[in-house]
Amino acid sequence: MKKTGIGAVLVAALALAGCSTPAPAPESEGSTELTTVRIGYIPGSHDVAQLFIAEEAGYFAEEGIDLEVTAFQTGISLSQALTGGSLDVGVMGAVIANFPAKGQGKLFLLNNQQVDIHQIWAAPGSGIESVEDLRGKTIATTTGTAADLVLQVALDEAGLSRDDVEVVNLDMPSVANTFVTGGVQAASLWAPFDGSVEENLPDATLIATAADLGSPISGGWVAGDEYFDANPEIIDGIVRAWQKANADLVADPEASAQIFCPRIVENMTQEVCETLYSKTDAYSNEEWATFYEDGTALGWVANMQAVFAQIGALEGATEEAEDYFDTSIFPRVLAG
């Protein structure tokens, strides 16, 4: 697990988790009734850490909130449920810069920076030793996802366009399988599918990660437009509960993993969960407040939106990051 102070994947191809919710934490003193908030999430450790730490510790209950949580296979399906009104809030990966840019949802909270989760691999004998060598090669990825964003950033850095390569669109398990069985020369994927590469194709070369390319992926919390406008106190309560959980996570990441990893055991083992989270960068609440105030957090989201637009995933988008990302809430809530 990485410590604090270091830097929407989203493990979109993982199987749909069971959606049972544990018994609600005890209500805070003087509370007579909890308000239910319907939250959808992607069952990857980098998405759920603060969510489930806060729930297990009773931090949401202290804010008068009871969670009704539901797992989704992808950020796209989660966002569609949020837009359709069957959810109040969604916790997801890079898609935080997709649907909200189309006027569908308000972003108000980031989880971490997924610096090493998204990776580009080259097959042995492919002649690919750097991103520049991708020219003329066949690359498997899942289009419209964070892995695709990272691939686009790599192509840009190498002075290449999509016309210079052949991109094969597959679901992420198939991306990994096709790569290790020799069907493509390169793959842009996300952890934990790198484990399949390392196990089945040990001579493969990791040529770049999102961090190497200066383009880490951020995941976060998006509320439905009407819900966000109508429930400012609930939104503040969610942020306050998150901040308490984040403080716990930063203070003792190993102990925290024993809380949130078992909640996604149907998707990955404890070991894989911890390894996956170690590929993220976490920050203290005070560091986060600075990022919100000085424009760093907004810049991360704007960068993701720009790449989404470049790969053609933002048709009909009318909003800029500053229009749908409220960066004022986090520092205000932290200041009390």
C-alpha positions in Angstrom: 0.0 0.0 0.0 1.3 3.5 -0.8 1.5 6.2 1.7 0.1 9.7 1.6 1.7 12.4 -0.4 2.1 10.4 -3.7 -0.1 11.3 -6.8 -12.4 6.8 -14.0 -10.7 3.4 -14.2 -12.0 1.9 -13.4 -11.9 -1.8 -13.3 -14.8 -1.7 -15.7 -14.5 -5.3 -16.9 -14.7 -7.0 -13.5 -17.8 -9.1 -12.9 -20.9 -7.5 -11.5 -20.7 -7.8 -7.7 -23.4 -8.9 -5.4 -25.1 -5.9 -3.9 -25.9 -6.9 -0.4 -25.6 -4.1 2.2 -24.5 -4.6 5.8 -26.7 -3.6 8.7 -26.7 0.2 9.1 -24.2 1.7 11.5 -25.8 3.0 14.8 -27.5 6.4 14.4 -25.7 9.3 15.9 -26.9 10.7 19.3 -30.1 12.7 19.0 -30.8 11.4 15.5 -34.3 10.1 14.9 -34.1 9.1 11.2 -31.5 8.5 8.6 -31.9 9.7 5.0 -31.3 6.9 2.5 -28.9 7.8 -0.3 -28.8 5.4 -3.3 -25.1 5.0 -4.3 -23.8 3.0 -7.3 -20.1 2.0 -7.4 -17.6 0.2 -9.5 -16.1 -2.7 -7.4 -12.4 -1.8 -7.7 -10.3 -1.0 -4.6 -9.4 2.5 -5.9 -13.0 3.4 -6.2 -14.5 1.9 -3.0 -11.8 2.5 -0.3 -13.3 5.7 1.3 -16.9 4.6 0.6 -16.7 1.4 2.6 -14.4 2.6 5.3 -16.9 5.4 6.0 -19.8 3.1 6.0 -18.2 0.5 8.2 -17.1 3.2 10.7 -20.5 4.8 10.9 -19.3 8.1 9.5 -22.3 8.3 7.1 -24.7 7.6 10.0 -23.1 10.4 11.9 -24.2 12.7 9.1 -27.7 11.3 9.1 -27.1 9.2 6.0 -28.0 5.5 5.4 -26.5 4.0 2.2 -28.2 1.8 -0.3 -25.3 0.6 -2.4 -25.3 -1.2 -5.8 -22.4 -2.4 -7.8 -22.2 -1.8 -11.6 -20.0 -3.5 -14.2 -18.9 -0.3 -15.9 -18.9 3.5 -15.3 -21.0 3.8 -18.4 -23.8 1.6 -17.1 -23.6 3.3 -13.7 -23.8 6.8 -15.3 -26.8 5.7 -17.3 -28.6 4.6 -14.1 -27.7 7.9 -12.4 -29.0 9.9 -15.4 -32.1 7.7 -15.4 -32.9 8.6 -11.8 -32.5 5.1 -10.2 -29.4 6.4 -8.3 -28.6 9.5 -6.4 -24.8 9.3 -6.5 -22.3 7.3 -8.4 -18.7 6.4 -7.5 -16.7 5.7 -10.6 -13.5 6.2 -12.6 -12.6 8.3 -15.6 -16.3 8.5 -16.7 -16.5 11.4 -14.2 -15.3 13.5 -17.1 -17.7 12.0 -19.7 -21.4 12.1 -18.8 -21.1 15.3 -16.7 -19.5 17.0 -19.7 -22.7 16.2 -21.5 -24.7 17.9 -18.8 -25.5 14.7 -17.0 -24.4 14.9 -13.4 -22.3 17.1 -11.0 -18.9 16.0 -9.9 -18.1 17.0 -6.3 -15.4 14.7 -4.9 -12.3 12.9 -6.2 -10.9 9.6 -4.6 -7.3 9.4 -5.7 -4.9 9.4 -8.7 -4.8 6.1 -10.5 -1.2 6.6 -11.5 0.0 3.0 -12.4 -3.3 1.2 -12.9 -3.5 1.9 -16.6 -0.7 0.3 -18.6 0.6 -0.3 -22.2 2.3 -3.7 -22.8 4.3 -4.9 -25.8 4.5 -8.6 -26.8 7.9 -10.3 -27.0 9.2 -10.3 -30.6 7.0 -7.3 -31.6 9.8 -4.9 -31.9 8.1 -2.5 -29.6 10.4 -1.0 -27.0 8.8 2.4 -26.6 5.6 4.3 -27.4 7.2 5.5 -30.7 7.4 1.9 -31.8 3.6 1.5 -31.8 3.5 2.8 -35.4 2.0 0.1 -37.7 1.2 -2.2 -34.8 -2.1 -3.8 -33.7 -3.2 -2.7 -30.2 -6.0 -4.2 -28.2 -8.0 -2.1 -25.7 -11.5 -1.3 -24.6 -12.5 1.8 -26.5 -14.0 4.8 -24.6 -12.5 3.7 -21.3 -9.5 5.0 -19.2 -7.3 2.5 -21.0 -8.2 4.0 -24.3 -7.5 7.5 -22.9 -4.0 6.4 -21.9 -3.4 4.9 -25.3 -4.4 8.2 -26.9 -2.0 10.1 -24.7 0.8 7.6 -25.7 0.1 8.1 -29.3 0.1 11.9 -29.0 3.4 11.8 -27.2 4.9 9.7 -30.0 3.6 12.0 -32.7 1.2 9.3 -33.9 -2.5 9.3 -34.8 -5.1 6.5 -34.8 -4.4 6.2 -38.5 -0.9 5.1 -37.7 -2.0 2.0 -35.7 -4.7 -0.6 -35.7 -6.8 -0.5 -32.6 -8.9 -3.6 -31.8 -11.9 -3.0 -29.4 -12.5 -5.8 -27.0 -13.8 -6.1 -23.4 -10.9 -6.0 -21.0 -10.7 -9.8 -20.1 -10.5 -10.4 -23.9 -7.9 -7.7 -24.3 -5.6 -9.5 -21.8 -6.4 -13.0 -23.3 -5.9 -11.9 -26.9 -2.6 -10.3 -25.9 -1.1 -13.2 -24.0 -2.1 -15.7 -26.7 -0.4 -13.7 -29.5 -3.4 -12.2 -31.2 -2.1 -8.6 -31.0 1.3 -7.0 -30.7 0.3 -4.6 -27.9 -2.4 -4.0 -25.3 -3.5 -1.0 -23.3 -5.2 -2.4 -20.2 -5.7 -1.8 -16.5 -4.7 -3.6 -13.4 -5.4 -6.3 -12.2 -5.2 -7.6 -15.8 -1.5 -6.9 -15.8 -1.3 -10.0 -13.5 -2.5 -12.2 -16.3 0.2 -10.7 -18.6 3.0 -11.3 -16.0 1.8 -14.8 -15.3 1.2 -16.0 -18.9 3.6 -13.8 -20.9 6.5 -13.1 -18.6 8.7 -11.8 -21.4 6.2 -9.0 -22.3 7.5 -5.5 -21.9 5.7 -2.7 -20.0 6.4 0.3 -22.2 4.3 3.0 -20.3 1.9 3.6 -17.5 -0.4 6.6 -17.1 2.1 8.1 -14.7 5.0 7.7 -17.2 2.9 9.6 -19.7 2.0 12.4 -17.2 -1.7 11.5 -17.5 -2.9 9.8 -14.3 -6.6 8.9 -14.2 -8.9 10.3 -11.4 -12.0 8.7 -10.2 -14.6 10.3 -8.0 -18.2 11.0 -6.9 -21.0 12.3 -9.2 -24.5 13.3 -8.1 -27.5 13.5 -10.4 -28.2 17.1 -11.4 -31.5 17.5 -9.6 -30.3 15.6 -6.5 -27.2 17.8 -6.3 -29.2 21.0 -6.4 -31.9 19.8 -4.0 -29.7 18.2 -1.3 -26.7 20.4 -0.5 -26.7 19.3 3.2 -26.5 15.6 2.1 -23.7 16.4 -0.3 -21.8 18.1 2.5 -22.4 15.1 4.7 -21.1 12.7 2.1 -17.9 14.8 1.8 -17.5 15.1 5.6 -17.9 11.3 6.0 -15.4 10.8 3.1 -12.9 13.1 4.8 -13.0 11.1 8.0 -12.5 7.9 6.1 -9.7 9.3 4.1 -7.9 10.4 7.3 -8.2 6.7 8.5 -6.9 5.4 5.2 -3.9 7.8 5.1 -3.1 7.0 8.8 -3.1 3.2 8.4 -3.6 2.0 4.8 -2.9 -1.6 5.7 -5.6 -1.8 8.4 -8.0 0.1 6.1 -7.5 -2.5 3.4 -8.9 -5.1 5.9 -12.1 -3.1 5.9 -12.7 -2.3 2.2 -11.2 -5.2 0.4 -13.6 -7.8 1.9 -16.5 -5.8 0.5 -15.4 -6.6 -3.0 -14.2 -10.2 -2.4 -16.6 -11.5 -5.1 -14.5 -9.5 -7.6 -10.9 -10.0 -6.4 -8.9 -11.6 -3.6 -7.6 -9.6 -0.7 -4.1 -9.8 -2.2 -5.2 -8.5 -5.6 -7.3 -5.7 -3.9 -4.3 -4.5 -1.9 -2.0 -4.7 -5.0 -4.4 -2.7 -7.0 -4.8 0.0 -4.4 -1.0 0.2 -4.2 -1.0 1.5 -7.8 -2.9 4.6 -6.8 -1.7 7.9 -5.2 -3.5 9.0 -2.0 -3.4 12.4 -0.3 -4.2 13.8 3.1 -7.3 15.9 3.4 -5.2 19.0 3.7 -3.3 18.2 0.5 -6.7 17.6 -1.2 -8.0 20.9 -0.1 -5.0 22.6 -1.7 -5.5 20.7 -4.9 -9.2 21.9 -5.0 -8.3 25.5 -4.3 -5.3 25.9 -6.6 -6.9 24.4 -9.7 -4.9 21.1 -9.7 -7.9 18.9 -9.2 -9.9 20.8 -11.9 -6.9 20.4 -14.2 -6.9 16.7 -13.8 -10.6 16.4 -14.8 -10.2 18.9 -17.7 -7.3 16.8 -19.0 -9.4 13.6 -19.0 -12.3 15.4 -20.7 -9.9 16.7 -23.4 -8.7 13.2 -24.2 -12.3 11.8 -24.2 -13.1 14.5 -26.8 -10.1 13.5 -28.8 -11.1 9.9 -29.1 -14.7 10.8 -30.0 -16.4 9.9 -26.8 -18.0 13.3 -26.0 -20.4 13.8 -28.9 -22.9 16.4 -27.7 -20.9 17.6 -24.8 -21.6 21.2 -23.9 -19.9 21.6 -20.5 -16.4 22.4 -19.4 -14.9 20.9 -16.3 -15.5 24.1 -14.3 -19.2 23.9 -15.2 -19.8 20.4 -13.7 -17.1 20.1 -11.1 -17.8 21.9 -7.9 -14.3 22.3 -6.3 -15.6 24.6 -3.5 -17.3 22.0 -1.4 -14.3 20.0 -0.1 -12.2 22.8 1.4 -15.3 24.5 2.8 -16.5 21.3 4.6 -12.9 20.6 5.8 -12.6 24.1 7.3 -15.9 23.4 9.2 
